Amino acid sequence: MTNLTAVSVFILRGFSAVPELRLLSVAAFFLIYVAAAIGNISIVAAVTLDVRLHMPMYFFLKHLSLVDICSMSTTLPRALMAAMVGSEEISLPACVSQLFAFVCFGSVECFLITSMAYDRCLAIYRPLVYGEAMSPQTCISLVLVAWGSGLLFSTFHTANTFSLPFCGPSVIDHFFCDIPPLMHLACASTDVHEATGFAASGCVIVSCFALTILSYVRILATVVQIRSAAGRWKAFSTCSSHLATVLLFYGTGSSAYMCPTARYSPLQGRLAAVFYSILTPSLNPLIYSLRNKDMKRALQKLYLQVPS
């Protein structure tokens, strides 16, 4: 029989219920977290210190790396510590705060990726007015809009999720407080909350994705008109790293938040969360450092003191 007492503490299931897999996952995710933190901090430092990277594209990349660090730090350190010490309780205020921060950083990343697509589109489609159109003031404004929109989006989703009643014992079959497992755990009908959240997420994700696609349609149309193969490759190579980030971000995140609660699977939810909350922020530094010669030179200069 369900205990109808309102809960003040949740129990996070963690990475796995199998002790052997839990220890293995803790070791693996700790190494991934350290590597991701070093990679993203390196990008922030390289862009800040290298004057040649003081351009709009790298300005957005620096903020994307900052968001990735914050996003991973919101969930992973606590999950690793809980798995190591065996204390998987999380208070209601802490759960609310974790959900708010994670959704905020995720949505800010979505808006930043859209701004980066717009930046690449202007750089290739309108190169003569690019410097004026993407002025420092414009770049700062786009970042501020991204943060403001992320805070509003996160406030809505947090209120929409935690206005549901949760009855004890509340065991979250996940390694952090996320919307799908919390909706699945509610002891009341989630139809209205789910539909409202789905509509809000759909508007944001579809709008950002559509703007990104339109930017790449314009980029592709411009690249096709370039006569030389070398010119086409140079134009496309400037946005190949961003395109990889777009595919990675939308391919992992949207599948989790656009899926109905009735079809939510705890195992699939954890696997999806590993991709969009851990692997995506970890791979972004690798994508940009391997595919971008300027970034590669800046990182070499940062760590190896290679002269300019």
C-alpha positions in Angstrom: 0.0 0.0 0.0 1.4 3.4 -0.9 2.5 5.7 1.9 0.7 9.0 1.3 3.0 11.0 3.5 4.6 13.9 1.7 8.3 13.3 1.3 11.1 15.6 2.4 13.9 13.3 1.3 14.4 11.3 -2.0 16.6 8.3 -2.5 18.7 8.3 -5.6 19.2 4.8 -7.1 22.6 5.8 -8.5 24.4 4.5 -11.5 23.5 0.8 -11.0 22.0 -1.5 -8.4 24.7 -4.0 -9.1 27.7 -3.4 -6.6 30.4 -4.5 -9.1 29.0 -2.3 -11.9 28.6 0.6 -9.4 32.3 0.6 -8.5 33.3 0.3 -12.2 30.9 3.2 -13.2 32.3 5.4 -10.4 35.9 4.9 -11.5 34.9 5.5 -15.2 32.8 8.6 -14.6 35.4 10.1 -12.2 38.0 9.9 -15.0 35.6 11.3 -17.5 34.7 14.1 -15.2 38.3 15.0 -14.6 39.1 14.9 -18.3 36.0 17.0 -19.2 36.8 19.6 -16.6 40.5 19.9 -17.8 39.3 20.0 -21.4 36.7 22.7 -20.9 38.8 24.8 -18.5 41.7 24.6 -21.1 39.4 26.0 -23.8 38.2 28.8 -21.5 41.8 29.6 -20.6 43.1 29.4 -24.3 40.3 31.7 -25.6 40.8 34.2 -22.8 44.7 34.3 -23.1 45.2 34.0 -26.9 44.4 37.3 -28.6 44.0 35.5 -32.0 40.9 33.8 -30.5 39.2 37.0 -29.5 36.5 36.5 -32.1 32.7 35.9 -31.8 33.0 32.1 -32.6 35.5 31.5 -29.8 33.6 33.9 -27.5 30.6 31.7 -27.7 32.7 28.6 -27.4 34.2 29.9 -24.2 30.7 30.3 -22.7 29.7 26.9 -24.0 32.7 25.4 -22.2 31.7 27.2 -19.0 28.2 25.9 -19.2 29.5 22.4 -19.8 31.6 22.6 -16.7 28.7 23.9 -14.6 26.3 21.3 -16.0 28.5 18.3 -15.2 29.4 19.7 -11.8 25.7 20.0 -10.9 25.1 16.3 -11.1 28.3 14.1 -11.3 30.3 15.0 -8.2 27.4 14.4 -5.9 26.5 11.1 -7.6 30.1 9.9 -7.4 30.3 10.9 -3.7 27.0 9.2 -2.9 28.1 6.0 -4.6 31.4 6.0 -2.8 30.1 6.7 0.8 26.8 4.8 0.3 24.6 7.7 1.2 22.2 8.2 -1.6 19.7 10.5 0.2 19.0 13.9 -1.2 16.7 16.4 0.5 13.8 18.0 -1.3 15.4 21.5 -1.5 18.6 20.0 -2.8 16.7 18.0 -5.4 14.8 21.1 -6.5 18.1 23.1 -6.7 19.8 20.3 -8.7 16.9 20.1 -11.2 16.8 23.9 -11.6 20.5 24.2 -12.2 20.7 21.3 -14.6 17.8 22.4 -16.7 19.1 26.0 -16.7 22.5 25.0 -18.0 21.1 22.6 -20.5 18.7 25.3 -22.0 21.5 27.9 -22.0 23.6 25.5 -24.0 20.7 25.1 -26.4 20.5 28.9 -26.9 24.3 29.2 -27.2 24.5 26.6 -29.9 21.8 28.5 -31.8 23.8 31.7 -31.5 26.9 29.9 -32.8 24.9 28.7 -35.8 23.8 32.3 -36.5 27.4 33.5 -36.1 28.7 30.9 -38.6 25.9 31.7 -41.1 26.8 35.4 -41.0 30.5 34.7 -41.4 30.0 32.7 -44.5 26.9 34.3 -46.0 27.6 38.0 -45.3 31.3 38.2 -44.7 31.5 41.9 -45.6 29.1 43.0 -42.8 30.1 40.2 -40.4 32.4 42.4 -38.2 29.7 45.0 -37.7 26.8 42.6 -37.3 28.7 40.4 -34.7 30.1 43.3 -32.7 31.2 42.7 -29.0 27.9 44.3 -27.9 25.9 41.9 -30.1 27.8 38.9 -28.8 27.3 39.9 -25.1 23.6 40.6 -25.8 23.2 37.1 -27.3 24.9 35.5 -24.3 22.7 37.5 -21.8 19.6 36.5 -23.7 20.7 32.8 -23.5 21.2 33.1 -19.8 17.9 35.0 -19.2 15.9 32.5 -21.3 17.6 29.6 -19.6 16.6 30.9 -16.2 13.0 31.5 -17.2 12.8 28.0 -18.9 14.3 26.3 -15.8 12.0 28.2 -13.4 9.0 27.0 -15.4 10.1 23.4 -15.5 11.1 23.3 -11.8 7.8 24.7 -10.7 5.9 22.4 -13.1 7.6 19.3 -11.8 7.6 20.0 -8.1 4.0 21.2 -8.0 3.2 17.5 -8.3 2.7 15.5 -5.0 5.4 13.0 -4.1 4.6 10.3 -1.6 7.0 8.2 0.4 9.0 6.1 0.1 10.3 8.1 -3.0 13.1 6.2 -4.7 14.3 8.0 -7.8 15.6 5.4 -10.3 18.3 7.7 -11.5 21.6 9.1 -10.5 20.4 12.7 -10.2 17.1 14.6 -10.0 15.8 14.9 -13.5 12.4 15.6 -14.9 11.4 12.2 -16.5 12.1 10.0 -13.4 10.5 12.6 -11.1 7.4 12.7 -13.2 7.3 8.9 -13.2 7.5 9.0 -9.4 4.6 11.4 -8.7 1.6 9.9 -6.9 -0.9 11.8 -8.9 -1.9 12.2 -12.5 0.9 13.9 -14.5 -1.1 14.4 -17.7 -1.5 18.1 -17.4 2.0 18.7 -16.1 3.5 16.5 -18.8 1.5 18.1 -21.6 2.5 21.6 -20.4 6.2 20.7 -20.0 6.1 18.9 -23.4 4.7 22.0 -25.1 7.2 24.3 -23.5 10.2 22.0 -24.3 8.8 21.5 -27.8 8.6 25.2 -28.5 12.2 25.9 -27.3 13.8 22.8 -28.8 11.9 23.0 -32.1 12.5 26.8 -32.4 16.2 26.6 -31.7 16.7 23.5 -33.9 14.7 25.2 -36.8 16.9 28.4 -36.5 20.0 26.2 -36.6 18.8 24.2 -39.6 17.9 27.5 -41.4 21.4 28.8 -40.7 23.0 25.7 -42.2 20.7 25.7 -45.2 22.0 29.2 -45.9 25.5 28.1 -45.2 25.2 25.1 -47.6 23.6 27.3 -50.3 26.5 29.8 -50.0 29.2 27.0 -50.0 27.8 25.4 -53.1 28.2 28.7 -55.0 31.9 28.9 -54.2 33.8 27.8 -57.4 37.0 26.4 -56.0 37.0 23.2 -54.1 39.6 24.6 -51.6 37.3 27.6 -50.9 34.3 25.3 -50.3 36.3 23.1 -47.9 37.7 26.1 -46.0 34.2 27.6 -45.6 32.7 24.3 -44.5 35.6 23.5 -42.1 34.8 26.6 -40.1 31.5 25.2 -39.0 32.2 21.4 -39.0 33.0 21.3 -35.3 29.8 23.2 -34.5 27.8 20.9 -36.7 29.1 17.9 -34.7 28.1 19.6 -31.5 24.6 20.2 -32.8 24.1 16.6 -33.8 25.5 15.4 -30.5 23.4 17.8 -28.4 20.0 17.3 -30.1 20.5 13.6 -30.7 20.9 12.9 -27.0 19.0 15.5 -25.1 15.8 15.8 -27.1 15.1 12.1 -27.1 14.9 12.2 -23.2 12.8 15.3 -22.8 10.4 14.7 -25.7 9.4 11.2 -24.6 6.0 10.6 -22.8 6.3 9.6 -19.1 4.1 6.5 -19.7 6.9 5.1 -21.9 9.7 6.1 -19.5 12.1 3.3 -18.8 14.5 3.7 -15.9 17.3 1.8 -17.6 16.9 3.7 -20.9 16.6 7.0 -18.9 19.9 6.4 -17.1 21.6 5.5 -20.4 20.2 8.6 -22.1 21.3 10.8 -19.2 24.8 9.4 -19.4 25.0 10.7 -23.0 23.4 14.1 -22.6 24.7 15.0 -19.2 28.2 13.4 -19.2 29.4 12.4 -22.7 28.2 15.5 -24.6 30.0 18.0 -22.3 33.1 15.7 -22.3 33.3 15.4 -26.1 32.8 19.1 -26.9 36.4 20.1 -26.0 37.7 17.1 -28.0 35.6 18.1 -31.1 36.8 21.7 -31.1 40.4 21.0 -30.3 40.8 18.2 -33.0 38.9 20.0 -35.8 40.2 23.5 -35.3 43.8 24.5 -36.1 43.6 27.8 -34.3 42.3 26.2 -31.1 44.9 23.4 -31.4 47.7 26.0 -31.7 46.3 28.0 -28.7 46.2 24.8 -26.5 49.7 23.9 -27.5 50.8 27.4 -26.6 49.0 27.2 -23.3 50.5 23.9 -22.2 53.7 23.5 -24.2 54.7 27.2 -24.4 55.0 26.9 -28.2 56.0 30.3 -29.5 53.6 32.1 -31.8 
